[in-house]
Amino acid sequence: MSRRDALARNINLEDITSSKKNAEVLRRLRDNDQNWGVDDALFIGEAYDDEEAYDDEEIVFSIREGDDLGWLGYFIGRNQSLDELAIHFLPQDRERVDAFIEGVSNNRSLREFSLQSRMDVGLQNLCSFLRENNNLTAIQLHYSEIGRECARELAVALSQRRVKTLTSCSFHENNMGDEGFTDIVQAFLTQPQLEQLFCTYNNVRGAGCVALGAMMRLRLSNLTHLYLPGNDIDDAGLHALVPGLCNSKKLENLILPFEINAAGLRYLSPFLQSDSCKLHFLSTSYMMKFGDEEAAALADALKGNKSLETLYLPYPEDEECEMTEAGWSAFSKLLCDTSSINNTYLSNHTLTYVGVPSDMFDTPSVIVDLLKMNAAVKNMNRDAMQCLTRSKILMSHPDLDMQPLFVYNLKLLPLIMNWFEKSAQLRGDKVGVWKESLSKLRRRELSAVFKFVREMPLLVIEGFWTNVLNESQVKKQKLRAEKRKYQQMIERADERIQRASGNEMCALKWLRR
């Protein structure tokens, strides 16, 4: 039994804390209080003169000079009811911090652990916590200096976890570099259930991408979120990552790094155009260059994509990120390609947001209208999607080109007339800006029919008389059927008359006797 174990029950909590509020937090920890407020979480932060800086519903330990962090870590380590620990501040006192981390590392109840405070040393003391806590599902290490040696030790701890509960890892401004990130990624060989990986502003380059791409192909097929902004990953690094992305059948959210250009965006084509792509959110907002060439490359890469809904673009604050009308036209063509009816039909009908984060103030109105049309049928059935494509076709092609259909002669004419009939029911529907009077739509229908008549008049005449002949033959068949029916009725009536006559003769003979 340690010295703290012997003193824990009877120690005066106010003697080891700087405030009654902090003493109350230690009491909750010591007594395994089941009520921890928001998300069963404890927040550790810097003390402010204004206590209203924190939400009243949050349980907060505000660190001051008089707080014994060794005891705080001890009680957290012994606690069995706490689900989440969020550390937003630690003092620059190595001895106090080491004692705190040593105590925390004994905890086995935490599901989410977040350290968002600058620590240059001491993270190695968390290794036993990462290795032995079987409830842990999420780790956040932000602003802490990890480096190669610490990254290797953390990687060993992660690789030695016996249970597969870890689903989210977030590293931000840890100065890991390629080697440290590679060590962490290789540890995920034993964590195939990982769903979220955030690695931002960590000086990761091409070698780190090679390691991550290989691990995504081998084991990390369950990723749903991958965030890589703030790293020095260039086009070649992204190219190395693409095979892993193609293997990630569940990836829904992707944020691209700084150094990507048009060539890198083109590399994404196999992933974005794959039938198995499930990506809903893609952000290029951290890219340092995004002009017309990048816009065209990304629009081309998205051709055929049927999953992406939200596309974030960089803020146009730098000349390198300013798109002209040519760049926006690439997205307009992606959403509604007017070069042919078939291309309009094959345009993108899933994107609902294209622009800078939070607001489409810089997005041209014509693109916003098309995005609204897509959004109107989001999560609706297949019939609604057909309504959307029909509306885009009618809106983009005032004079429908029937020429490609002439190869089928008149076989498709009934389908075309049915298509117009259904279109008449869509006028002013919720799927977008297309609105047209019924009389105008009927004129367009007659125009389409006339094109068939003009192109193949003999077939139309032949079809007309063939139709007359068919109708006459059908009518004759009906009349013959009716004639047979009446003949059968007459035959049955004659039989009944004969039977009645026979009965009459028998009756007369009997009466004559």
C-alpha positions in Angstrom: 0.0 0.0 0.0 1.4 3.4 -1.0 1.6 6.4 1.3 -1.3 8.0 -0.6 -3.5 4.9 -0.2 -3.1 5.2 3.6 -3.9 8.9 3.7 -6.6 9.0 1.0 -9.7 8.4 3.2 -8.9 10.8 6.0 -7.0 13.6 4.3 -8.5 17.0 4.4 -9.3 17.8 0.8 -9.3 21.6 1.4 -5.7 21.4 2.6 -4.5 20.0 -0.8 -6.6 22.3 -3.1 -6.9 26.0 -3.7 -10.6 26.4 -3.6 -13.8 24.7 -2.2 -14.8 24.0 -5.8 -11.6 22.0 -6.4 -12.0 20.2 -3.1 -15.5 19.2 -4.1 -14.1 17.7 -7.4 -11.6 15.6 -5.4 -14.5 14.4 -3.1 -16.5 13.3 -6.1 -13.4 11.5 -7.5 -12.6 9.8 -4.1 -16.2 8.8 -3.5 -16.8 7.5 -7.1 -19.7 10.0 -7.5 -21.9 8.9 -10.4 -23.0 12.4 -11.4 -20.3 14.1 -13.5 -22.5 16.5 -15.5 -21.9 16.9 -19.2 -21.0 13.5 -20.7 -19.7 12.2 -17.4 -16.6 14.3 -17.9 -14.1 16.2 -15.8 -12.4 19.3 -17.3 -9.1 20.4 -16.0 -8.2 24.0 -16.9 -6.4 27.1 -15.9 -7.9 29.2 -13.1 -9.5 32.5 -14.3 -10.6 35.4 -12.2 -13.9 35.1 -14.0 -15.4 31.7 -13.0 -18.1 32.1 -15.6 -15.6 31.2 -18.2 -16.8 27.6 -17.8 -20.3 26.2 -18.3 -22.2 25.8 -15.1 -23.0 22.2 -16.1 -19.4 21.3 -16.5 -17.4 19.8 -13.6 -14.1 21.8 -13.7 -10.9 21.6 -11.7 -9.3 25.0 -12.0 -5.6 24.7 -11.4 -3.9 27.3 -9.1 -0.7 27.5 -7.2 -2.1 25.8 -4.1 -3.4 22.6 -5.8 -1.6 19.4 -5.2 -1.7 17.8 -8.7 -0.3 14.5 -7.3 -3.4 14.0 -5.3 -5.6 15.1 -8.2 -3.9 12.4 -10.4 -4.2 9.9 -7.6 -7.9 10.3 -7.2 -8.5 10.2 -11.0 -6.4 7.0 -11.2 -8.5 5.4 -8.5 -11.9 6.6 -9.8 -14.2 4.0 -11.4 -17.1 6.2 -12.6 -15.4 8.9 -14.7 -16.0 8.4 -18.5 -14.1 11.4 -19.9 -11.1 13.4 -18.9 -10.3 16.7 -20.7 -7.0 18.4 -19.7 -6.8 21.9 -21.1 -4.0 23.2 -18.9 -1.0 22.0 -16.9 1.6 24.2 -15.2 5.2 24.3 -16.3 6.3 22.6 -13.1 7.8 19.2 -14.1 7.5 17.6 -10.7 3.8 18.5 -10.3 3.0 17.4 -13.8 4.9 14.1 -13.5 3.1 13.3 -10.3 -0.3 14.1 -11.9 0.4 12.0 -15.0 1.6 9.1 -12.9 -1.6 9.0 -11.0 -3.8 9.4 -14.1 -2.1 6.4 -15.7 -3.7 4.1 -13.2 -7.2 4.9 -14.3 -9.1 2.1 -16.0 -12.6 3.6 -16.4 -12.0 6.4 -18.8 -13.4 6.0 -22.3 -12.2 9.3 -23.7 -8.9 11.0 -22.8 -7.9 14.5 -24.0 -4.7 16.3 -23.3 -4.7 19.8 -24.9 -1.9 21.4 -23.0 1.7 22.0 -23.9 4.0 19.4 -22.5 7.5 19.0 -23.7 8.3 15.9 -21.6 6.4 13.3 -19.5 4.1 11.8 -22.0 5.9 8.4 -21.7 4.2 8.1 -18.3 0.9 7.6 -20.2 2.1 4.4 -21.8 0.7 2.1 -19.2 -2.6 3.9 -19.3 -2.9 3.5 -23.1 -1.8 -0.1 -22.8 -3.9 -1.3 -19.9 -7.2 0.8 -20.0 -9.6 -1.6 -21.7 -12.4 0.9 -21.9 -10.5 3.6 -23.8 -12.2 4.5 -27.1 -10.8 8.0 -27.9 -7.4 9.7 -27.5 -6.6 13.3 -28.1 -3.0 14.6 -27.7 -2.8 18.2 -28.7 0.1 20.7 -28.4 2.4 18.2 -26.6 5.9 17.6 -27.8 6.0 13.9 -28.8 9.1 13.5 -30.9 10.6 10.2 -32.2 11.4 8.5 -28.9 8.1 9.3 -27.2 6.2 8.4 -30.4 8.0 5.0 -30.4 7.0 4.3 -26.8 3.4 5.4 -27.4 3.3 3.2 -30.5 4.5 0.2 -28.5 1.8 0.8 -25.9 -0.9 1.1 -28.5 0.3 -2.1 -30.3 0.2 -4.0 -27.0 -3.5 -3.2 -26.2 -5.3 -6.5 -25.7 -8.8 -5.3 -26.5 -10.0 -3.6 -29.7 -12.0 -0.7 -28.2 -10.0 2.3 -29.6 -12.0 4.0 -32.4 -10.6 7.6 -32.5 -7.0 9.1 -32.3 -6.3 12.8 -32.6 -2.8 14.3 -32.8 -2.4 18.1 -33.2 0.8 20.2 -33.1 2.9 17.4 -31.6 5.9 17.8 -33.9 5.9 14.1 -34.7 7.4 14.3 -38.2 7.5 11.4 -40.6 9.3 9.0 -38.3 7.1 9.5 -35.3 3.9 9.4 -37.4 5.1 6.2 -39.1 5.7 4.5 -35.7 2.2 5.5 -34.6 0.6 4.3 -37.8 2.4 0.9 -37.7 1.0 0.4 -34.2 -2.5 0.5 -35.7 -1.8 -3.0 -37.1 -3.4 -4.3 -33.9 -6.2 -1.7 -34.0 -8.1 -2.5 -37.2 -11.3 -1.1 -35.6 -10.0 2.5 -35.7 -12.6 4.8 -37.2 -11.2 8.3 -36.9 -7.7 9.5 -37.4 -6.8 13.2 -37.0 -3.2 14.2 -37.6 -2.9 18.0 -38.0 0.1 20.3 -38.1 2.6 17.5 -37.3 5.2 18.0 -40.1 4.1 14.7 -41.8 5.5 14.3 -45.3 5.7 11.7 -48.0 7.1 8.8 -45.9 4.3 9.2 -43.4 1.8 9.0 -46.3 3.4 5.9 -47.6 3.1 4.2 -44.2 -0.5 5.3 -43.8 -1.5 4.3 -47.3 0.0 0.8 -46.7 -1.7 0.4 -43.4 -5.0 1.5 -44.9 -4.7 -1.2 -47.5 -3.7 -3.8 -45.0 -5.7 -3.2 -41.9 -7.4 0.3 -41.5 -10.4 -0.4 -43.7 -12.9 0.9 -41.1 -11.8 4.5 -41.2 -14.7 7.0 -41.5 -12.8 10.2 -40.8 -9.3 11.1 -42.0 -8.0 14.7 -41.4 -4.5 15.7 -42.6 -4.4 19.5 -42.7 -1.3 21.5 -41.7 1.1 18.8 -42.9 3.8 19.1 -45.6 2.2 16.5 -47.8 2.6 17.2 -51.5 1.1 15.7 -54.6 3.4 12.7 -54.5 2.5 12.0 -50.8 -1.2 12.1 -51.7 -0.6 9.8 -54.6 0.9 7.2 -52.2 -2.2 7.5 -50.0 -4.7 7.0 -52.8 -4.6 3.1 -52.9 -5.4 3.1 -49.2 -8.2 5.5 -49.7 -9.6 3.2 -52.4 -9.6 0.4 -49.9 -11.5 2.5 -47.3 -15.0 1.5 -48.2 -16.4 3.4 -45.1 -14.5 6.7 -45.3 -17.0 9.6 -45.1 -14.9 12.6 -44.2 -11.6 13.7 -45.6 -9.6 16.9 -45.1 -6.7 17.4 -47.5 -3.3 18.9 -46.5 -1.6 22.2 -47.5 0.7 21.4 -50.4 -1.7 19.7 -52.8 -2.0 21.1 -56.3 -4.0 20.2 -59.4 -1.9 17.1 -60.1 -2.7 15.8 -56.6 -6.4 16.4 -57.0 -6.3 14.4 -60.2 -4.8 11.5 -58.3 -8.0 11.3 -56.3 -10.0 10.2 -59.3 -9.8 6.4 -58.8 -11.0 6.9 -55.2 -13.8 9.5 -55.9 -15.1 7.7 -59.0 -15.2 4.3 -57.4 -18.6 2.7 -57.0 -17.7 1.8 -53.4 -16.8 5.4 -52.5 -18.9 6.6 -49.5 -17.3 10.0 -49.0 -19.8 12.6 -47.8 -17.5 15.5 -46.9 -14.3 16.7 -48.6 -12.4 19.8 -47.5 -9.8 21.6 -49.6 -10.0 24.7 -47.4 -6.5 24.3 -46.1 -4.9 24.1 -49.5 -2.5 27.0 -50.1 -3.2 27.1 -53.8 -6.6 26.7 -55.4 -7.2 28.4 -58.7 -8.9 27.6 -62.0 -6.6 24.7 -62.7 -7.3 23.1 -59.3 -11.0 23.6 -59.7 -11.0 21.9 -63.1 -8.9 19.0 -61.8 -11.2 18.5 -58.8 -14.4 18.8 -60.9 -13.0 16.2 -63.3 -12.1 13.9 -60.4 -15.7 14.1 -59.1 -17.3 13.0 -62.4 -19.4 9.9 -61.7 -19.2 10.4 -57.9 -22.5 9.6 -56.3 -21.8 10.1 -52.6 -20.2 13.5 -51.9 -22.5 16.1 -50.5 -20.3 18.8 -49.0 -17.2 20.3 -50.6 -15.3 23.0 -48.8 -13.1 25.4 -50.8 -10.3 27.7 -49.5 -11.1 31.3 -48.6 -10.2 33.6 -51.5 -8.0 35.8 -49.4 -4.8 34.9 -51.3 -4.3 35.4 -55.0 -3.3 31.7 -55.1 -6.8 30.8 -54.0 -8.9 33.0 -56.2 -11.0 31.3 -58.9 -12.2 33.1 -61.9 -15.4 32.4 -63.9 -13.5 29.6 -65.7 -12.9 27.8 -62.4 -16.5 28.1 -61.3 -17.7 27.0 -64.7 -16.0 23.6 -64.0 -18.2 23.1 -61.0 -21.3 24.3 -62.9 -20.6 21.8 -65.6 -20.1 19.1 -62.9 -23.5 19.8 -61.5 -25.3 20.2 -64.9 -23.4 19.4 -68.1 -25.5 21.0 -70.9 -23.3 19.6 -73.8 -25.9 16.8 -74.3 -29.0 15.4 -72.8 -27.1 12.2 -71.8 -24.4 14.3 -70.1 -27.0 16.3 -68.2 -28.5 13.0 -67.0 -25.1 11.8 -65.9 -24.2 15.1 -64.0 -23.7 15.2 -60.3 -27.0 15.1 -58.4 -25.7 14.6 -54.8 -23.6 17.7 -54.0 -25.5 20.2 -51.9 -22.7 22.5 -50.8 -19.7 24.0 -52.7 -17.9 26.9 -51.2 -15.9 28.2 -48.3 -16.8 26.7 -44.9 -20.0 27.9 -43.2 -21.2 30.1 -46.0 -21.5 30.1 -49.8 -21.3 33.9 -50.1 -18.6 33.6 -52.8 -20.4 30.9 -54.8 -22.1 32.1 -58.0 -25.9 32.1 -57.9 -26.3 29.7 -60.8 -24.3 27.0 -58.9 -26.2 27.8 -55.7 -29.5 27.1 -57.6 -28.2 23.8 -58.8 -27.1 22.8 -55.3 -30.5 23.7 -54.0 -32.1 21.4 -56.6 -29.8 18.6 -55.4 -30.6 19.3 -51.8 -34.3 19.2 -52.4 -34.2 15.5 -53.2 -31.6 14.5 -50.6 -32.7 11.4 -48.6 -35.7 10.9 -50.9 -36.6 7.9 -53.1 -35.5 7.0 -56.6 -38.5 8.7 -58.1 -37.5 12.0 -56.6 -34.0 11.6 -58.2 -35.6 11.0 -61.6 -37.6 14.1 -61.1 -34.4 16.0 -60.5 -32.7 14.7 -63.6 -35.8 15.4 -65.7 -35.9 19.0 -64.3 -32.3 19.6 -65.2 -32.8 18.3 -68.7 -35.9 20.5 -69.4 -34.2 23.5 -67.8 -31.0 23.1 -69.8 -32.3 22.0 -73.2 -35.1 24.2 -74.5 -35.0 22.3 -77.8 -34.5 18.7 -77.1 -32.3 16.9 -79.5 -34.0 13.7 -80.8 -31.3 12.9 -83.3 -29.5 10.2 -81.2 -32.9 8.4 -80.8 -33.6 8.1 -84.6 -31.4 5.0 -84.8 -34.2 3.1 -83.0 -36.8 4.3 -85.5 -40.2 4.8 -83.8 -39.7 2.3 -81.0 -38.9 5.0 -78.4 -41.6 7.5 -79.4 -44.2 6.1 -76.9 -41.6 6.4 -74.2 -40.8 10.0 -75.1 -44.5 10.9 -75.0 -44.8 9.2 -71.6 -41.7 11.1 -70.4 -43.4 14.4 -71.3 -46.6 13.3 -69.6 -44.7 12.7 -66.4 -42.8 16.0 -66.8 -46.1 17.8 -67.0 -46.7 16.7 -63.4 -43.4 18.3 -62.3 -44.0 21.9 -63.2 -43.2 24.1 -60.2 -42.3 21.1 -58.1 -39.9 21.3 -55.1 -36.9 20.0 -57.0 -35.6 23.4 -58.2 -35.9 26.5 -60.3 -37.4 24.9 -63.4 -40.9 26.2 -64.0 -42.7 26.1 -67.3 -46.3 26.6 -68.4 -48.3 23.5 -69.5 -49.0 25.0 -73.0 -45.2 25.6 -73.6 -44.4 22.1 -72.4 -47.0 20.6 -74.8 -45.5 22.6 -77.7 -42.1 21.1 -76.8 -43.7 17.6 -76.9 -45.2 18.3 -80.3 -41.9 19.6 -81.5 -40.2 16.3 -80.4 -42.9 14.2 -82.2 -42.6 16.4 -85.3 -38.9 15.7 -85.5 -39.6 12.0 -85.7 -42.2 12.7 -88.4 -39.9 14.9 -90.4 -37.0 12.4 -90.1 -38.9 9.3 -91.1 -42.2 10.2 -92.8 -42.6 6.9 -94.6 -42.2 5.0 -91.3 -44.8 7.3 -89.8 -47.2 6.8 -92.7 -46.5 3.1 -92.7 -47.0 3.1 -88.9 -50.3 4.9 -89.3 -51.7 2.4 -91.8 -50.2 -0.5 -89.9 -52.0 0.8 -86.9 -55.2 1.1 -88.8 -54.8 -2.4 -90.1 -54.0 -3.7 -86.7 -57.1 -2.0 -85.2 -59.3 -3.4 -88.1 -57.9 -6.9 -87.5 -58.5 -6.6 -83.8 -62.1 -5.4 -84.4 -62.7 -8.3 -86.8 -61.5 -10.8 -84.2 -63.8 -9.3 -81.7 -66.8 -9.5 -84.1 -66.0 -13.1 -85.0 -65.8 -14.0 -81.3 -69.1 -12.4 -80.8 -70.5 -14.2 -83.8 -69.3 -17.6 -82.4 -70.8 -16.7 -79.1 -74.2 -16.0 -80.7 -74.1 -19.1 -82.8 -73.4 -21.2 -79.7 -76.4 -19.5 -78.0 -78.6 -20.3 -81.1 -77.5 -23.9 -81.0 -78.2 -24.3 -77.3 -81.7 -22.6 -77.9 -82.4 -25.1 -80.8 -81.5 -28.0 -78.5 -83.9 -26.7 -75.8 -86.7 -26.3 -78.4 -86.2 -29.9 -79.6 -86.4 -31.2 -76.0 -89.5 -29.1 -75.4 -91.1 -30.5 -78.6 -90.3 -34.1 -77.5 -91.9 -33.5 -74.2 -94.9 -32.1 -76.0 -95.4 -35.2 -78.2 -95.1 -37.5 -75.2 -97.8 -35.5 -73.4 -100.2 -35.6 -76.4 -99.8 -39.4 -76.7 -100.6 -40.0 -73.1 -103.7 -37.8 -73.2 -105.1 -39.6 -76.3 -105.0 -42.9 -74.5 
